[in-house]
């Protein structure tokens, strides 16, 4: 699994990881806590992309902010990396 980095474009896939590819909302990783995203305590913050705040944004943020609170990185998959690999 690729390591998430600040600036990566990611797609929210949820806790159950059953969301079909291309179905979840997009976001950009804006902050990270912990070096290994597989670590139990690792967390990221993302800012949602688009014209309308997705329902996940309303649930995962504080006061309907476009930026999430600290969330587990496993709920997101990389769409495009800042490394362009």
Rosetta constraint file for C-alpha pairs under 8 A:
AtomPair CA 2 CA 78 HARMONIC 7.81 0.50
AtomPair CA 3 CA 36 HARMONIC 7.57 0.50
AtomPair CA 3 CA 37 HARMONIC 6.79 0.50
AtomPair CA 4 CA 8 HARMONIC 6.68 0.50
AtomPair CA 4 CA 29 HARMONIC 7.89 0.50
AtomPair CA 4 CA 37 HARMONIC 7.10 0.50
AtomPair CA 4 CA 73 HARMONIC 7.85 0.50
AtomPair CA 4 CA 78 HARMONIC 7.22 0.50
AtomPair CA 4 CA 81 HARMONIC 7.78 0.50
AtomPair CA 5 CA 29 HARMONIC 6.88 0.50
AtomPair CA 5 CA 32 HARMONIC 7.75 0.50
AtomPair CA 5 CA 81 HARMONIC 7.50 0.50
AtomPair CA 5 CA 82 HARMONIC 7.36 0.50
AtomPair CA 6 CA 28 HARMONIC 7.68 0.50
AtomPair CA 6 CA 29 HARMONIC 4.96 0.50
AtomPair CA 6 CA 30 HARMONIC 5.33 0.50
AtomPair CA 6 CA 31 HARMONIC 5.99 0.50
AtomPair CA 6 CA 32 HARMONIC 7.01 0.50
AtomPair CA 6 CA 82 HARMONIC 7.94 0.50
AtomPair CA 7 CA 28 HARMONIC 5.80 0.50
AtomPair CA 7 CA 29 HARMONIC 5.24 0.50
AtomPair CA 7 CA 30 HARMONIC 6.23 0.50
AtomPair CA 7 CA 81 HARMONIC 7.42 0.50
AtomPair CA 7 CA 82 HARMONIC 5.96 0.50
AtomPair CA 8 CA 28 HARMONIC 5.62 0.50
AtomPair CA 8 CA 29 HARMONIC 5.52 0.50
AtomPair CA 8 CA 78 HARMONIC 6.84 0.50
AtomPair CA 8 CA 79 HARMONIC 7.65 0.50
AtomPair CA 8 CA 80 HARMONIC 5.97 0.50
AtomPair CA 8 CA 81 HARMONIC 4.64 0.50
AtomPair CA 8 CA 82 HARMONIC 5.38 0.50
AtomPair CA 9 CA 26 HARMONIC 6.92 0.50
AtomPair CA 9 CA 27 HARMONIC 5.81 0.50
AtomPair CA 9 CA 28 HARMONIC 4.63 0.50
AtomPair CA 9 CA 29 HARMONIC 6.67 0.50
AtomPair CA 9 CA 78 HARMONIC 6.15 0.50
AtomPair CA 9 CA 79 HARMONIC 5.49 0.50
AtomPair CA 9 CA 80 HARMONIC 5.07 0.50
AtomPair CA 9 CA 81 HARMONIC 6.35 0.50
AtomPair CA 10 CA 26 HARMONIC 5.67 0.50
AtomPair CA 10 CA 27 HARMONIC 5.34 0.50
AtomPair CA 10 CA 28 HARMONIC 6.00 0.50
AtomPair CA 10 CA 29 HARMONIC 7.18 0.50
AtomPair CA 10 CA 76 HARMONIC 5.98 0.50
AtomPair CA 10 CA 77 HARMONIC 5.38 0.50
AtomPair CA 10 CA 78 HARMONIC 4.42 0.50
AtomPair CA 10 CA 79 HARMONIC 5.03 0.50
AtomPair CA 10 CA 80 HARMONIC 6.91 0.50
AtomPair CA 11 CA 22 HARMONIC 7.82 0.50
AtomPair CA 11 CA 24 HARMONIC 5.67 0.50
AtomPair CA 11 CA 25 HARMONIC 5.61 0.50
AtomPair CA 11 CA 26 HARMONIC 4.50 0.50
AtomPair CA 11 CA 27 HARMONIC 6.24 0.50
AtomPair CA 11 CA 76 HARMONIC 5.41 0.50
AtomPair CA 11 CA 77 HARMONIC 5.33 0.50
AtomPair CA 11 CA 78 HARMONIC 6.46 0.50
AtomPair CA 11 CA 79 HARMONIC 6.40 0.50
AtomPair CA 12 CA 24 HARMONIC 5.06 0.50
AtomPair CA 12 CA 25 HARMONIC 5.61 0.50
AtomPair CA 12 CA 26 HARMONIC 6.41 0.50
AtomPair CA 12 CA 27 HARMONIC 7.55 0.50
AtomPair CA 12 CA 75 HARMONIC 6.01 0.50
AtomPair CA 12 CA 76 HARMONIC 4.56 0.50
AtomPair CA 12 CA 77 HARMONIC 6.66 0.50
AtomPair CA 13 CA 17 HARMONIC 5.40 0.50
AtomPair CA 13 CA 18 HARMONIC 7.17 0.50
AtomPair CA 13 CA 19 HARMONIC 5.42 0.50
AtomPair CA 13 CA 23 HARMONIC 7.94 0.50
AtomPair CA 13 CA 24 HARMONIC 5.64 0.50
AtomPair CA 13 CA 75 HARMONIC 5.54 0.50
AtomPair CA 13 CA 76 HARMONIC 5.52 0.50
AtomPair CA 13 CA 77 HARMONIC 6.91 0.50
AtomPair CA 14 CA 18 HARMONIC 7.75 0.50
AtomPair CA 14 CA 19 HARMONIC 7.14 0.50
AtomPair CA 14 CA 75 HARMONIC 4.94 0.50
AtomPair CA 14 CA 76 HARMONIC 7.14 0.50
AtomPair CA 15 CA 74 HARMONIC 7.91 0.50
AtomPair CA 15 CA 75 HARMONIC 5.66 0.50
AtomPair CA 17 CA 75 HARMONIC 7.17 0.50
AtomPair CA 19 CA 23 HARMONIC 6.36 0.50
AtomPair CA 19 CA 24 HARMONIC 6.84 0.50
AtomPair CA 20 CA 24 HARMONIC 7.86 0.50
AtomPair CA 25 CA 48 HARMONIC 7.56 0.50
AtomPair CA 25 CA 49 HARMONIC 7.64 0.50
AtomPair CA 25 CA 54 HARMONIC 6.78 0.50
AtomPair CA 25 CA 56 HARMONIC 7.99 0.50
AtomPair CA 26 CA 48 HARMONIC 6.06 0.50
AtomPair CA 26 CA 49 HARMONIC 5.51 0.50
AtomPair CA 26 CA 50 HARMONIC 7.69 0.50
AtomPair CA 27 CA 46 HARMONIC 5.83 0.50
AtomPair CA 27 CA 47 HARMONIC 5.33 0.50
AtomPair CA 27 CA 48 HARMONIC 4.07 0.50
AtomPair CA 27 CA 49 HARMONIC 5.02 0.50
AtomPair CA 28 CA 46 HARMONIC 5.28 0.50
AtomPair CA 28 CA 47 HARMONIC 5.34 0.50
AtomPair CA 28 CA 48 HARMONIC 6.43 0.50
AtomPair CA 28 CA 49 HARMONIC 7.10 0.50
AtomPair CA 29 CA 44 HARMONIC 6.92 0.50
AtomPair CA 29 CA 45 HARMONIC 6.00 0.50
AtomPair CA 29 CA 46 HARMONIC 4.36 0.50
AtomPair CA 29 CA 47 HARMONIC 6.59 0.50
AtomPair CA 30 CA 44 HARMONIC 7.57 0.50
AtomPair CA 30 CA 45 HARMONIC 5.66 0.50
AtomPair CA 30 CA 46 HARMONIC 5.20 0.50
AtomPair CA 30 CA 47 HARMONIC 6.51 0.50
AtomPair CA 31 CA 44 HARMONIC 5.63 0.50
AtomPair CA 31 CA 45 HARMONIC 5.05 0.50
AtomPair CA 31 CA 46 HARMONIC 6.99 0.50
AtomPair CA 32 CA 42 HARMONIC 7.69 0.50
AtomPair CA 32 CA 43 HARMONIC 5.99 0.50
AtomPair CA 32 CA 44 HARMONIC 4.40 0.50
AtomPair CA 32 CA 45 HARMONIC 6.40 0.50
AtomPair CA 33 CA 42 HARMONIC 5.62 0.50
AtomPair CA 33 CA 43 HARMONIC 5.14 0.50
AtomPair CA 33 CA 44 HARMONIC 6.10 0.50
AtomPair CA 34 CA 39 HARMONIC 7.52 0.50
AtomPair CA 34 CA 41 HARMONIC 6.99 0.50
AtomPair CA 34 CA 42 HARMONIC 4.68 0.50
AtomPair CA 34 CA 43 HARMONIC 6.69 0.50
AtomPair CA 35 CA 42 HARMONIC 7.15 0.50
AtomPair CA 36 CA 42 HARMONIC 6.60 0.50
AtomPair CA 37 CA 42 HARMONIC 5.38 0.50
AtomPair CA 37 CA 43 HARMONIC 7.31 0.50
AtomPair CA 37 CA 73 HARMONIC 6.04 0.50
AtomPair CA 37 CA 74 HARMONIC 7.37 0.50
AtomPair CA 38 CA 42 HARMONIC 7.01 0.50
AtomPair CA 38 CA 73 HARMONIC 7.99 0.50
AtomPair CA 38 CA 74 HARMONIC 7.54 0.50
AtomPair CA 42 CA 72 HARMONIC 6.48 0.50
AtomPair CA 42 CA 73 HARMONIC 7.12 0.50
AtomPair CA 43 CA 70 HARMONIC 5.50 0.50
AtomPair CA 43 CA 71 HARMONIC 5.13 0.50
AtomPair CA 43 CA 72 HARMONIC 4.81 0.50
AtomPair CA 43 CA 73 HARMONIC 5.90 0.50
AtomPair CA 44 CA 70 HARMONIC 5.42 0.50
AtomPair CA 44 CA 71 HARMONIC 5.45 0.50
AtomPair CA 44 CA 72 HARMONIC 6.32 0.50
AtomPair CA 44 CA 73 HARMONIC 5.87 0.50
AtomPair CA 45 CA 67 HARMONIC 6.71 0.50
AtomPair CA 45 CA 68 HARMONIC 5.44 0.50
AtomPair CA 45 CA 69 HARMONIC 6.08 0.50
AtomPair CA 45 CA 70 HARMONIC 5.23 0.50
AtomPair CA 45 CA 71 HARMONIC 6.36 0.50
AtomPair CA 46 CA 67 HARMONIC 5.57 0.50
AtomPair CA 46 CA 68 HARMONIC 5.63 0.50
AtomPair CA 47 CA 66 HARMONIC 5.51 0.50
AtomPair CA 47 CA 67 HARMONIC 4.26 0.50
AtomPair CA 47 CA 68 HARMONIC 6.53 0.50
AtomPair CA 48 CA 53 HARMONIC 6.98 0.50
AtomPair CA 48 CA 54 HARMONIC 7.79 0.50
AtomPair CA 48 CA 57 HARMONIC 6.91 0.50
AtomPair CA 48 CA 66 HARMONIC 5.71 0.50
AtomPair CA 48 CA 67 HARMONIC 6.56 0.50
AtomPair CA 53 CA 57 HARMONIC 5.90 0.50
AtomPair CA 53 CA 58 HARMONIC 6.99 0.50
AtomPair CA 53 CA 66 HARMONIC 6.67 0.50
AtomPair CA 54 CA 58 HARMONIC 6.67 0.50
AtomPair CA 55 CA 59 HARMONIC 6.35 0.50
AtomPair CA 56 CA 60 HARMONIC 5.88 0.50
AtomPair CA 57 CA 61 HARMONIC 5.74 0.50
AtomPair CA 57 CA 64 HARMONIC 6.91 0.50
AtomPair CA 57 CA 65 HARMONIC 7.36 0.50
AtomPair CA 57 CA 66 HARMONIC 6.43 0.50
AtomPair CA 57 CA 67 HARMONIC 7.45 0.50
AtomPair CA 57 CA 68 HARMONIC 6.61 0.50
AtomPair CA 58 CA 62 HARMONIC 7.59 0.50
AtomPair CA 58 CA 63 HARMONIC 7.53 0.50
AtomPair CA 58 CA 64 HARMONIC 4.80 0.50
AtomPair CA 58 CA 65 HARMONIC 7.15 0.50
AtomPair CA 59 CA 64 HARMONIC 7.70 0.50
AtomPair CA 60 CA 68 HARMONIC 5.25 0.50
AtomPair CA 60 CA 69 HARMONIC 6.16 0.50
AtomPair CA 60 CA 71 HARMONIC 7.64 0.50
AtomPair CA 61 CA 65 HARMONIC 5.54 0.50
AtomPair CA 61 CA 66 HARMONIC 7.04 0.50
AtomPair CA 61 CA 67 HARMONIC 6.11 0.50
AtomPair CA 61 CA 68 HARMONIC 4.07 0.50
AtomPair CA 61 CA 69 HARMONIC 5.11 0.50
AtomPair CA 62 CA 68 HARMONIC 7.01 0.50
AtomPair CA 62 CA 69 HARMONIC 6.56 0.50
AtomPair CA 71 CA 75 HARMONIC 8.00 0.50
AtomPair CA 80 CA 84 HARMONIC 6.76 0.50
AtomPair CA 81 CA 85 HARMONIC 6.72 0.50
